[in-house]
Amino acid sequence: MLELVESIDQDHLRIMATHFSGTIEKGEGASFLEVGNHHGNGTISCYDLFPGLTVWIYNLVYYKKFEVELTLSENGPIYFCYNVKGEYGHRLGPKGGEKTVLENQNMIFSGFPGNNVYISFPTEKKLEIAVIAVDLEKLKISESLNAKKISDGLGTLFRKASKQLPYLYLGRINTETAKLASVLFENNDSTLVGQLLTEGAVLNMLATQLMEFDNADINIGQGTALTKAELSRITSLEDYIMQNLQEKLTVKKLSQHYGISQRKLQLGVKQLYGYTVCLYVSNIRTGHAEHLFKSSDLNVGEIAREVGIPNLAYFSLLFKKRFGISPSNYRQCRKRDHRQR
């Protein structure tokens, strides 16, 4: 078990580098730990958006069981965690019940001295976790306008929760936050534009998590009959469709794959994405078709077969309904635009 102390004086990334036998690269306001050995494979990065707001990005696979014991301090940060991929265990105190943080679920926690946090990560499973650590004391004295706004807002919102420390909130399955978090894992642009995209994604992530937390009582009873674990499984539906584009993906087949009833699958997809299952599958197919028109020289018939809609007339109907233009006209427009460049 790796023991860490919640302290501004402790270099957590350096300690992790020693534990994993990894290497650290440092940039302007950021540090990156790369691991590629028997411990695991991937990266852990850490950077300060501004004083009082630190972002940790975990993007790796552990080959060995990895557990962390974090000793909490007085006036420690509030942690806003969002799990893009994979799942892990979290418990407050050595005797506390372990909570499983699911894929596409957010978690907010804070504590006080005398309480430790224990986090356990699975082996051989890809993890993509974004953690925003907000230090209210630092934000109060920051010269950043955003920092002061966040400090004031969080101070009001968490006043009630702070009286009940240690505090842990496990949110609902939220794919909207996933879209924002994906920027943190995909954006490799170190220019000003890339930095602004990252800063915007972090602040918007924080906003969506706060909105959910603020509306937690309102949302009680407004969900579906699905459990959070079932909803979390359904969030991998796009990946499953993309891996099986050549298959006939009926509601029955998909519900059997996810081990839930057809009704629950329909309810879950509607809650998460706002579509019926059939329309969601169709959108994934036509969306991939548009990507192929942009990135390949395949003709319309070849693309239709590639995305699993071999009936050309039906493919044209679905594509035009989605994008307002027939596939053949879309291809012609792409060629004309390419010649004009």
MARLUM-365659 format. One record per residue: residue in three letters; x, y, z of N, C-alpha, C, CB in turn. Coordinates in steps of 0.001 Angstrom, whole numbers, plus 500000, padded with zeros to 6 digits. Each point is the difference from the previous one (the first is absolute). Glycine has a CB too. Layout:
N
AlaXYZXYZXYZXYZ/...
REM end
This chain:
341
Met500843498799500000499157501201500000500878501251500000498168498755501229/Leu501497502188497916500745501252499924499381501004500959500632499553497593/Glu500177500993503300499497500946500994500339501433499575500258498257501827/Leu498720502578498113500170501402499627499397500887501083499950499405497539/Val500575501791502584499488500971500976499455501203499246501660499232501766/Glu497139501198498605499367501154499362500704501272500479497760498780499842/Ser503248501628499396500818501136500409500578500696498783500545498857502158/Ile499503502478497878500575500755498887501509499788499917498175501706500232/Asp502408497777500831501444499799500031500410498626499477500103501555501932/Gln498920497569497866500333498652499553499816499891498492499317499062502236/Asp501718500485497096499979499839498554499455498609499673501970501597499717/His496726498307500123499368498705499780500498499331498726497997500828501215/Leu502209499944497728500423499404498735501407499399500123498559501655498753/Arg502316499018501988501348499471500203499947498679500771500928502346499982/Ile498217497596501037499863498782500799499451498866499133499624501379502090/Met499406498951497052499458498984499089501063499522499019497727501033500215/Ala503104499901499308501065499623499061500948498995500635499833502247498905/Thr500492497956502367500867499063500718499311498648500148501070501913501239/His497656498126499104499236498762500208499894499185498718498705501137501809/Phe501036499545497066499793499318498725501271499848499168497707500892500035/Ser503416499638500464501247500006499223499790500686498657500725497875501127/Gly498520503235498922499695500750498787500852501241499868497693499139500107/Thr502128501576498801500764501221499749499073501208499943501726498671498747/Ile498772502465501734499213501230500041500554501008499005499437499589502416/Glu499652501033496862500353501135499146499256501219500533500387498507497950/Lys500307502605502103499394501212500524499916501062498914500875499461502286/Gly497966501195497674499796501104499075499571501222500777499387498421498147/Glu500089502561501144499569501230500652498720499750500789501067501373498174/Gly499059498575503148498834499803500861499428498600499952499511502365499678/Ala501225496676499755499472498648499870501112498974500166498196500846498480/Ser501411497965501975500934498881500135499329498749499462501114501051502024/Phe499705498078497347499472498790499389500825498796500441499169501327498021/Leu500139497660502463500651498756500394499655498929498983499918500636502448/Glu501102498772496962499785498929499022500430498674500604500349501604498081/Val498751497413501825500254498662500531499933499006498850499043500622502272/Gly501955498536497617500011498979498956500845498827500428499673501744498252/Asn499843497512502724500752498856500526499036498993500604502007501462500452/His498488497692500457499154498954500577498931500558500930501922498446499822/His498213502817500587498975500618500851498752500396499202501825500836501499/Gly498407499645497291498878500456499192500481500725498761498609500180502053/Asn500442500380497201500346500709498777499061501191499806500875497859498977/Gly499717503325500864499188501190499789500615501222500656497986498558499875/Thr501192502438500366500502501256500558499116500513501133500985500542497774/Ile499647500205503116499302500778501024500527501420499868499697497993501601/Ser499423502951498225500433501394499839499331500877501044500345499643497536/Cys500330501448502772499524500917501037500360501424499592500253498222501806/Tyr498789502694498293500307501392499694499060500935500760500838499318497726/Asp499648501878502514499214501025500692499339500895498960501554499946502011/Leu497118500095498023499293500900499095500223501437500446498263498231499508/Phe501624501975501805500409501228500676500123499643501474498847501550498286/Pro501778499294502537500206499646501409498694499613500693501954501550500048/Gly498017497245500483498803499527500684499190499008499196499951502144501157/Leu500393497661497563499276499036499185501012499153499222497995501566499810/Thr502129497179500619500957499070499422499255498866499304501698500581501778/Val498789499008497057499366498944499222500946498806499898498662501706498693/Trp500802497115501605500742498746499851499312499165498922500765500049502440/Ile500031499412496636499470499164498932500676498632500063499540502033498545/Tyr499660496936501700500511498625500043499560499295498720499924499936502558/Asn501060499629496647499701499374498713500932498797499841499238502226498963/Leu500376496678501655500926498852500025499297498703500364501834501552500622/Val498945497377499275499573498665500421500975499525501064498968499469497723/Tyr500522500049503410500864499430501035500109498494499777499339501817501654/Tyr501880497675498371500215498558499862500025499306501357501279500423497896/Lys498962500366503152499967499478501366498935500749500797502461499383499885/Lys497007499943501124499014500654500843500611501235500643498860497798500430/Phe500429503318499484500537501267500491498995500631500958501328500334497863/Glu499148499937503356499148500629501012500710501227500563498939497770500576/Val500273503250499729500532501246500548499306500305501321500509500868497677/Glu500281499525503303499448500522501251500376501475500072500161497728501189/Leu498831503133498786500217501442500028499625500546501373499555500158497516/Thr501448500367503203499760500604501309499508501434499804501785498536501074/Leu497023501740499431499376501299499778500522501038500989497960498848499122/Ser501955502420500475500507501089500828498884501001500291502304499701499017/Glu497985501225501881499031501040500333499863500967498826500559499790502463/Asn498201500594497239499707500906498885500548499466498679500035501920501599/Gly499849496767498233500473499381498762499074500323498835501042498160501336/Pro499351501468497460499209500309498809498670499244499953502133500438498808/Ile496986500048500332498821499241499591500375499339498681498326501582501180/Tyr501443497124498709500396499263498807498778499719499125501927498962501260/Phe498178501421497483498964499723499015500586498977499025498938502345500231/Cys500581496432499848500564498914499198498983499555498947501428499249501957/Tyr499065500512496847499122499464498959500698498830499323498923502268499635/Asn500343496632500266500549498752499495499563499800498547499988499005502334/Val500911501260496730499672499869498586499978498544499567501015502233499586/Lys499946496993500896500085498596499602500481499154501167500459500676497624/Gly498929498130502515500381499097501081499232500295501271502255499798498994/Glu498144499561502094499395500234501310501033499727501086497709499383499116/Tyr502048501168502072500931499799501114499246500110501316501916500920498634/Gly498738498629502456499377500013501316500460501181500829499837497534499903/His499259502988500943500307501177500824499296499832501338500260501504497955/Arg500502498699503134499345499959501298500620501037500929499480497554499688/Leu499696502979501197500433500972501006500241499261501308498702501879498880/Gly502548498085501574500332499318501247500275498534499770498608501628501237/Pro502233497772499615500388498596499823498835499025500148502237500617500845/Lys496711499796499881498866499106500229498767500414499200500895499548502279/Gly499257501475496918498860500456499214499674499029498875500599502354500554/Gly498147497675499014499591499143498903500543500530498680497933499359501264/Glu502599499743497917500579500434498727498908500276498983502065498668500475/Lys498046502465498861499090500380498933500710499775498665498824501712501489/Thr500473497759497551500562499840498665499612501197499148499907497484500199/Val501102503202499298499756501130499104499967499444498580501139501684501579/Leu497715498467497767499760499351498720500442500862498824498094498797501039/Glu501961500583497802500327500735498779498943501069499736501167497967499056/Asn499289503243500588499130501151499730499230500465501236499790499189497663/Gln500805500625503496499398500472501246500934501002500664498765497814500293/Asn500664503213500318500843500948500720499891499785501504499724501654498137/Met501304498776502562500059499867501450500591501277500576500247497478499845/Ile499176502987501248500516501172500710500276499562501432498709501657498518/Phe502497498658501976500261499658501394500959500996500635499606497590499470/Ser500285502504501841500930500778500816499979499397501394499641502136498632/Gly501367498193502154500078499409501327500625500927501002500144497797498954/Phe500339501642502156500669500798501017501053499139500677497932501419500361/Pro502990499199500382501081499239500633499473498848500855501379502075500001/Gly499337496820499939499583498825500768499238499003499152499910501415502021/Asn499732499007496753499330499091499078500861499813498767497739500715500847/Asn502453498049498786500768499700498801499086499489498899502009499487501404/Val498434500702497371499277499498498835500789498836499419498994502288499512/Tyr500304496645500144500635498824499411499421499789498602500366498941502294/Ile500522500964496728499581499855498611500662498759499422499698502508499743/Ser499516496638499640500542498768499415499682499952498509499744498794502209/Phe501287500920496999499868499968498553500115498571499495500944502320499843/Pro498250497308499175500044498632499471501208499781499102497515499909500125/Thr502784498839499603501099499653499096499452499698498611501346499091501930/Glu499506501142497069499707499641498608498742500679499452501107497823500432/Lys498548503325500090498839500742499496500403501446499729498412498496501282/Lys501258501996497538500359501369499642499238500979500898500457499298497600/Leu500280501668502935499410501028500854500219501376499381500383498568502043/Glu498561502206497904500090501405499621499219500785501048500223499471497490/Ile500517501188503404499385500688501135500509501428500045499794497838501291/Ala499285503092498839500357501413500142499627500454501400499662500426497521/Val501302500173503182499776500478501369500314501493500057500564497712500974/Ile498457503064499483500202501437500197500036500246501504498828500609497796/Ala502332499829502712500162500272501436499880501504500217501500497958500320/Val497502502438500465499713501421500212500330500373501443498179499950498233/Asp502802500930501938500430500482501310499356501365500242502209498722499849/Leu496740501302500964499251501235500210500842501099500636497954498628500226/Glu502961500985500659500837501002500675500905500711498995499949498626502112/Lys500619500625496968500861500608498981499194500853499029501569498067500204/Leu497237501445499454499175500749499054499622501370500538499124497847499128/Lys500689502225502192499580501259500624501022501111499784498750498683501709/Ile502522500953498261501036501024499901500570500110498583500549499588502400/Ser498862499651496678500480500037498624499563501298499319499919497481499895/Glu500884502980499176499673501204499241499157499690498768502113501024500818/Ser497673497704498889499205499601498847498516500242500265501733498279499394/Leu497587502332499648498568500266500144499229498689500075500254502172498752/Asn500119496841500409499333498701500042500184499324501350500343499773497542/Ala500860500358503030500284499385501296499085500569501077502386499644499311/Lys497432501668500696499159500631501012498537499587499831501594501941500094/Lys497953497957498650498620499572499755499778498575500488499882501529498019/Ile501090497592501692499888498607500432500024499912501521501113499241497877/Ser499765501532502751500100499996501457498687500415500644502434500510499814/Asp496988500578499700498735500489500558498873498998499776500755502352499603/Gly499182497111499181498929499066499676500083498706500781499932500991497760/Leu501270498436502312500177498751500727499811500198501494501564499220498229/Gly498892501917502272499845500278501424498550499980500413502062501355499936/Thr497078499197499218498559500019500282499393498615499844499891502375499231/Leu500451496958499670499394498718499674500364498908500990500041500673497632/Phe501212499367502875500473498921500857499977500351501489501417499268498110/Arg497981501872502224499959500385501409499290498938500832500012502419499334/Lys498867497085500147499236498976500714500763498682500043497867501112499297/Ala502728498517499564500729498726499940501215500003500906499213499700497667/Ser501442501464502453501229500078500787499757499720501481500876501648498355/Lys497876498489502077499686499713501396499842498496500234498881502239500184/Gln501153496999498721499776498562500109501228499213499534497542500379499648/Leu503634500240500442501215499332499562500285498759500837500894502198499228/Pro499701496739500217500387499883498596498770499889499101502144498894500698/Tyr497983501612498094498856500089499111500290499278498697499344502182501037/Leu499693497035498505500152499268498745498686500043499233501753498488501025/Tyr498309501960497730498823500033499139500318499224498727499255502246500946/Leu499954496723498776500124499241498769498864500416499084501117498047501184/Gly499226502545497679498986500532499100499386498939499105501203502144500051/Arg497913498330499077499352499102499048500940499743498817497705500854500693/Ile501908498238498445500755499741498775499724501153499047499886497460500307/Asn501167503245499297499835501247499258500945500025498798499314501195502120/Thr500129498588496688500836499965498799500338501391499492498971497827499417/Glu500307503201501036500318501367499573501378500405500528497537500593499965/Thr502745499076501281501310500309500566501101499232499274498926500442502224/Ala500745498365497287500985499193499268500511500729498762498879497927500833/Lys500227502795498480500402500731498791501026501074500351497743499563498958/Leu502065501088502180500935501047500428501315499375500464498067501482500672/Ala501820497433500081501207499354500532500869499433498881498751499449502099/Ser500630500132496804500769499409498908501028500980499435498034498555499457/Val501689502743500653500940501014499525501319499882500757498087501537499408/Leu501843498179501874501200499912500826500885498829499582498733501036501886/Phe500654497919497565500771498819499607500441500056498540498742498687501699/Glu500551502084497493500281500016498557500770501229499546497944498689499685/Asn502019502397501095500629501243499572501503499982500299497829501219500392/Asn502977498707498571501454500014500159500622501311499525499994497527499717/Asp499165503464500051500454501293499492500565500828501149498277499929498147/Ser503007500390501795500640500762501073500001501501499726501423498017500472/Thr497966502404498406499933501422499683498935500672500859500767499543497641/Leu499091501767502183498991500745500752498601499452499748501452502028499887/Val498266497600498859498679499450499671499745498719500794500143501001497684/Gly500859498119502351499851498762500750499811500240501485501382498881498295/Gln499339502074502248499867500333501413498615500541500319502442500471500085/Leu497031500357499011498657500556500206498933498912499902500783502197499070/Leu499410496860500007499056498891499891499988499166501274500359499953497524/Thr500837499794503016500101499222501229499366500742501170502098498937499140/Glu498222502356500981499427500784501095498483500044499903502084501378500094/Gly497400498800498688498546500022499820499362498681500370500291501664498203/Ala500363497220501409499460498679500311499957499767501506500875499142497817/Val500191501250502891500051499805501453498909500814500695502478499580499855/Leu497390501678499772499007500859500642498578499526499686501606501932499862/Asn498173497603498916498675499487499650499707498678500701500178501145497788/Met500857498021502375499827498774500778499587500321501423501700498853498577/Leu499007502098502008499689500415501364498560500506500082502424500587500393/Ala497165500170498603498647500560499989498936498908499917500905502058498913/Thr499304496942500212498995498941499873499910499164501274500417499933497531/Gln500716499844503126499974499233501241499304500783501113502121498845499313/Leu498120502457500729499342500833501004498491500085499755502121501318500248/Met497483498777498480498569500045499677499314498720500455500472501491498031/Glu500175497382501710499412498732500424499907499916501520500910498911497939/Phe500173501506502730500014499974501466498907500905500565502475499529499972/Asp497387501659499451499012500969500483498584499499499793501598501840499504/Asn498195497350499455498660499500499683499790498567500464499963501524498047/Ala500924497987502795499943498587500401498658499641500626502466500044500356/Asp497041500816500526498719499700500653498850500032499008500883500960502125/Ile499200499945496903498942500116498998499960498755499127500247502499500005/Asn500928496964499694500092498868499083499583498675500625501814501210498862/Ile498093498754502461499616498751500662498599499594499548501457500557502001/Gly498423498215497523498704499504499577499659500336498564499291500202502324/Gln501558500544496985499701500366498628500736499120498993499614502327500777/Gly501127496689499709500762499162499092499158498876499429502046500557501274/Thr498630498472498132499317498840499453500044498886501038500601500659497617/Ala498909498170501962500037498843500888501362499333499981497565499665499629/Leu503397500907499660501325499403499899500868500394501185499805500020497511/Thr501103499089502848500988500340501018501119500809499346499446497907501341/Lys501386502724499486501136500743499461500960499072499273499774501671501845/Ala500381497122498667500898499039499351499490499643498607500649499082502251/Glu498024500757497607499428499687498688500174501170499036498336498475501098/Leu501418502732499392500194501178499152501457500150499584498078501110501143/Ser502825498613499791501412500098499690500390499029498890500440500709502358/Arg498997498075497670500306499025498948499503500495498645499867498139501684/Ile498967502488498317499415500458498740500840501099499361497737499402500866/Thr503047501332499922500811501073499420501067499477499046499591501324502055/Ser500654497369497965500969499426499060499325499580498697501384499217501935/Leu497340501133497888499241499560498830500637500462498690497935500052501395/Glu502539501184498554500613500500498762501213499148499620499206502336500541/Asp501638497334500442501170499170499716499582498633499460501273501197501805/Tyr497688498228498796499533498674499566499466500060498576499444499407502375/Ile499792501642497317499465500147498640501137500130498988497927501099500924/Met503070499743499403501115500220499080500796498718499762500125502372500778/Gln499947496787500226500743498740499867499202498928499263501194500555502108/Asn497499499702497707499134498996499375499119500621498917500005498699502142/Leu500582502206497082499227500709498976499404499055498956501475501973500356/Gln499196496913499385499513499089498965498849499111500492502294500019499013/Glu497439500033502275498950499161500584498631500683499935501713498975501518/Lys497238500220498535498647500526500122499733500233501490499202498783497875/Leu500806502458502532499932500335501426498568500360500385502392500811499951/Thr496857498183500430498621500201500438499947500339501482499211498414498232/Val499662502099502207499829500306501421500154498716500821498456501944499442/Lys501011496958500036500092498724500706501449499565500161497762499358499098/Lys503014500729499815501401499575500058500804500872500950499823499164497657/Leu499950502139502304500735500918500871499616499797501467500121501658498117/Ser498607498115502141499572499789501396500603498712500557497847501236499540/Gln502279497744499609500626498753500443501481500224500294498346498671498640/His502308502145500523501422500285500216500216500694501335500340500173497526/Tyr498779500762502834500173500760501241499323499348501204500137502049498615/Gly499170496849501159499406499262501108498857500723500681502184498971500323/Ile497070501830498900498834500703500549498824499824499042501486501698501187/Ser497329498634499287498817499840499160499995501028498873498728499100501968/Gln500492500616496982499883500941498887499408501332500480499717498065498394/Arg499347501858502517499384501232500522501036500855500725497794498808500229/Lys503021500547500598501027500749500734501020500614499045499692498472501967/Leu500659500788496992500959500537499034499421501235499314500956497693499637/Gln497780502232499967499352501153499361499954501195500950498619498438498594/Leu501019501302502662499933501079500993501381500607500250498028498871501070/Gly502988500260499033501352500483500282500558500848498874500365497989501384/Val499480501553497363500500500762498854499251501326499875500608497854498822/Lys498098502124501452499212501234499944500472500989501057498033498706499133/Gln502253500799502072500457500886501075501386500564499707498629498687501627/Leu502271500468497875501376500417499792500184500856498751500698497938501164/Tyr498592501700497759500279500635498702498792500682499359501742498292499693/Gly497063501447500830498814500655499459499425499355498761500889502041500935/Tyr499568496742498720499528499316498800499457498624500347501670501255498622/Thr497555498178500430499679498578500097501263499212499650497537500400499400/Val502468498315500938501169499185499693500244499948498497499584498637502061/Cys499349501153497159500154499886498545500565501286499397498086498380499949/Leu501426502774500512500493501268499467501445500240500426497664500923500040/Tyr502670498671501186501370500172500472500963499161499152499148500449502341/Val500480498296497386500836499128499163500139500602498609499261497966501304/Ser499638502524498151500028500614498668500912501214499971497680499185499594/Asn502269501630501453500845501202500057501489499642500060498132501213501159/Ile502190497712499546501397499573500062500460499542498619499724499322502421/Arg499434499937496882500353499510498665500176501160499019498747497870500465/Thr500277503030499491500085501117499046501106500979500390497545499760499528/Gly502690500390501756501092500860500443501343499459499548498639500689501965/His501518497988498103501246499390499532500104500110498480499978498410501959/Ala498888501499497371499997500166498544500509501390499622498071498385499807/Glu501458502637500904500482501357499722501506500086500199497781500938500702/His502717498417500350501441499987500256500752499346498838499553499911502479/Leu499903498996496978500656499308498883499982500845498734499340497810501001/Phe499588502949498787499967500908498851501125501034500097497504499676499813/Lys502792500738501388501031501015500210501413499429499969498358501264501346/Ser501780497471499046501347499468500232500421498898499040499670500585502346/Ser499461499030496717500348498910499091499517500305498592499886498369501899/Asp500543500794497149499576500114498604498954498945499643502254500928499427/Leu497172498431501575498975498988499743498794500642499324500780498660501990/Asn498583500593497110498794500532499367498792499797500916500967499527497711/Val497891500983501858498812499984500858499597498577500369499239502128498938/Gly500770496969500077499618498616500275500934499319500980499025499895497742/Glu502265500357502101500995499401500904499830500520501419501596499772498086/Ile498132501507502043499802500581501337498733499454500632501200502085499293/Ala497753497770499901498743499448500528500230498605500573498688501345498321/Arg502062497833500959500291498652500499500911500050501223499737499099497675/Glu501207501827502311500954500127501112499296500312501312501732500777498384/Val497192500012501568499303500396501236498819499088500309500695502356499582/Gly499148496562499639498979499014500327498624500284499464501286499583501971/Ile498611501261496958498698500266499369500165499705498509499346501798501741/Pro500679496920497867500304499642498616498937500426498995501258498104500908/Asn497507502095499538498943500479499109500259501468499702498321498328500930/Leu502099501964497832500439501343499651498883501024500111501674498987498494/Ala497107500624501094498875500937500072499698500350501454499046499053497865/Tyr500991499934503004499720500244501424501114500822500638498715497845500118/Phe502525501875499500501124500789500504499849501470499599501487497966499872/Ser498145502281498867499828501370499528498888500712500767500807499299497734/Leu498117499962502543498879500577500750500436500415501400498402498581498687/Leu502309500523502012500442500290501370501012501145500021499602497598500622/Phe501332502387498421501042501034499965499381501374499738501675498299499177/Lys497414501776499859499370501290499691499144500486501162500000499403497568/Lys499335499683503110499186500384501151500871500567501116498325498231499400/Arg502879501221500720500904500451501068500693501317499641500361497606500647/Phe500123502508498109500851501132499637499376500970498999501900498521500445/Gly496903501165499081499312500920499094500532500003498588499545501365501947/Ile501248497641497676500588499914498665500229498536499689501106502278500210/Ser498725497352498522500195498601499632501484499646500052497941500074498541/Pro502388498647501638501413499605500057500770500361498723499334498142501524/Ser500043501668497309500693500306498743500282501488499878498891498038498924/Asn500142502806501451500230501450499970501040500418501024497656500334499227/Tyr502325498997501923500996500295501029501400499706499472498323499473501811/Arg501829499381497512501291499622499428500445501023498940499472497559500441/Gln499606502875498726500327500984498967500438501324500609498366498898498474/Cys500939501534502573500361501248500685501392499904500601497586500429500496/Arg502738498406500066501322499807500587501079500083498923498996498565501807/Lys500750500819497026500982500032498919500190501420499474499380497650499387/Arg499510503093500471500086501364499498500764500893500965497844499671498791/Asp501867500170502499500722500803501009501480499679499987497947500075501420/His502386498644498370501408499587499993500746500614498808499362497845501149/Arg499978502210497674500637500567498813500234501498500135498921498225498639/Gln500191502452502097500088501450500129501077500448500986497591500105499440/Arg502927498972501351501007500361501000501371500153499360498684498796501754/
REM end
